[in-house]
Amino acid sequence: KTPDGKHYIVNGIKKWITEGAYSDYFVTAVRTGKTGTPKDLSMLLVERGPGLDTKQIKTTYSTCCGTAMVIMKDVKVPVENLMGKEGRGFLQIMYNFNHERWLIATNLIGQARAAVSDTFMWARQRKIFG
């Protein structure tokens, strides 16, 4: 934080950020403590402005996704942009990951069922050896 306590000073790099080349705001986990534990992480909403630069990353799929590297050098973020409570960022990240994992797992189960179904349908109609 700044000496007056009104801003966080953010330095660091985020890589492989989808839509990062076009975004005006970035939800970012930042280290706000000095103990080196997960309790040091907080979530900040960082606005594009002085000190924040993005560079588009070339990908094998598509450039329209705007996948980028976000570089922050001495970005001043108002304390009002703290999302949740200071030191609770790791819990927020894990809470979101649980939902994402559930969605991914159910999606993959559906795809596997469709693949098995198609395989059996093909095997039943296929004629071999005359």
Secondary structure in CASP SS format (residue, H / E / C, confidence):
PFRMAT SS
TARGET T0000
AUTHOR 0000-0000-0000
METHOD secondary structure of the structure
MODEL  1
K C 1.00
T C 1.00
P C 1.00
D C 1.00
G C 1.00
K C 1.00
H E 1.00
Y E 1.00
I E 1.00
V E 1.00
N E 1.00
G E 1.00
I E 1.00
K E 1.00
K E 1.00
W E 1.00
I E 1.00
T C 1.00
E C 1.00
G C 1.00
A C 1.00
Y C 1.00
S C 1.00
D C 1.00
Y E 1.00
F E 1.00
V E 1.00
T E 1.00
A E 1.00
V E 1.00
R E 1.00
T C 1.00
G C 1.00
K C 1.00
T C 1.00
G C 1.00
T C 1.00
P H 1.00
K H 1.00
D H 1.00
L E 1.00
S E 1.00
M E 1.00
L E 1.00
L E 1.00
V E 1.00
E E 1.00
R C 1.00
G C 1.00
P C 1.00
G C 1.00
L E 1.00
D E 1.00
T E 1.00
K E 1.00
Q E 1.00
I C 1.00
K C 1.00
T C 1.00
T C 1.00
Y C 1.00
S C 1.00
T C 1.00
C C 1.00
C C 1.00
G C 1.00
T C 1.00
A E 1.00
M E 1.00
V E 1.00
I E 1.00
M E 1.00
K E 1.00
D E 1.00
V E 1.00
K E 1.00
V E 1.00
P E 1.00
V H 1.00
E H 1.00
N H 1.00
L E 1.00
M E 1.00
G C 1.00
K C 1.00
E C 1.00
G C 1.00
R C 1.00
G H 1.00
F H 1.00
L H 1.00
Q H 1.00
I H 1.00
M H 1.00
Y H 1.00
N H 1.00
F H 1.00
N H 1.00
H H 1.00
E H 1.00
R H 1.00
W H 1.00
L H 1.00
I H 1.00
A H 1.00
T H 1.00
N H 1.00
L H 1.00
I H 1.00
G H 1.00
Q H 1.00
A H 1.00
R H 1.00
A H 1.00
A H 1.00
V H 1.00
S H 1.00
D H 1.00
T H 1.00
F H 1.00
M H 1.00
W H 1.00
A H 1.00
R H 1.00
Q H 1.00
R C 1.00
K C 1.00
I C 1.00
F C 1.00
G C 1.00
END
